[in-house]
Amino acid sequence: MIRQALAVFRKDLASELRTRYAINALLMFVVVTLAVIMFALAGETLTPTALTGMLWVVMFFAAMSGLSRSFVAEEERGTTMTLQLLASPTAVYLGKLLFNLLLVAALNVFIVALFLLVMDQFVVSQFGLFWLVMLLGSLGIASATTIIAAIIARANTKGTLFPVLSFPVLLPLLMAGINATKIAVEDVRWDAVWPDLQLLGSYIVVITTVSFLLFDFVWKD
Amino acid sequence: MHVQAETISKKFNRRAVFRDVSFTVEPGEVFGITGRNGSGKSTLLRIVGGLLTPSGGEIRYRLGTVAVAPETLHRSIGYVAPYLTLYEEFSAEENIVLYARIRGLRHTHAEAQALLERVGLPVDRRDPIRAFSSGMKQRMRLVFAILHRPPLLLLDEPISNLDSEGKRIVYGIVDEFRRHGAVIIATNDAEDIAQCDRTISVEAA
């Protein structure tokens, strides 16, 4: 099953590298959003808390603009049935989850790098903690958005439904992620961040387990 | 493969497509599903392939004496239909490698070329299959269906878009898989029906 899932992941990666649909859309979104933020700020000084919130807003909306592609692309190309005939639902879910994880992790690294480059006031005090929070945040976002993308893929209004359904599901992750990132930026003691890390870890376990259990029903008519 | 369908019904929302369809397909048999346009032949074939859930009734599958679970049914089925879309951004051989990998099969370059030759597709074309004609895409669907040598071959309008050579290839595959397992054909074409040992007519509800 793991080999099948890796094959689905490789297929999605090869397809994305060939068509560059999600990658180009995501990169353009991030660059344009950060440019708009810079113009809007125009020399204003923001607190680290405000900047942390802004970083997560960019990460959330960037994820919303590209992560649904994993399933929507299969539906739009008409290849959903082909994939159903090729692999078990578990292998499909795991392969799509791996692809979304790679996409969101690469995207978040790009966003953070650009953010550090253009936002002078955004200084990270504890880089180890900061990247740990980014890793957990990426895992949580990928896990939640993969099952939501599978649910909305057949809807007519998928573009609207994806962020609308994702927001309440991602809210606990966003709150814990923002809080933990703020602690990493402000150089507070490690033990202050522990409850948020626990929440992020628990969120990932719960959402991934529920997704595995639900996916069979979502994938077949 | 032995297939036993009992009182299968299908509704889309409140609209009934067909009601109480029952049949049995024995190993070594070519079974035909016929019926007027809109009677639900393709829907019934999708249900047999595990791609749609019936609104009522049950289908049981058996390989020898061993029951096949719905979760593993995709391993035992080869499916050809005009509405089956393959990965058109990849070339024919890349598609074969992709299917083999996802199915967990080892597949060599020579085997892939032999498959393409068997269905009458050029072995040296590197362009994406989106550039293929409709007949060539139909031949590619045959490759998709027979690559893993499934014990049950499900064919929906298998000769659509095919020339006479393509039809001969399809009937050659049907003949081979009749010996290897069982074949179910959903069709209204007289040539297809002539290949069948038995047929059932689906009536719209």
Interface residues (C-beta under 8 A of the other chain):
Chain A: R3 Q4 A7 V8 R10 K11 A14 S15 R18 T19 R77 G78 T79 M81 T82 Q84 L85 L86 A87 S88 P89 A91 K220 D221
Chain B: G49 G50 L51 L52 T53 E71 T72 H74 I77 Y79 Y83 L84 T85 L86 Y87 E88 E89 F90 E94 L98 Y99 R101 I102 R103 G104 F144
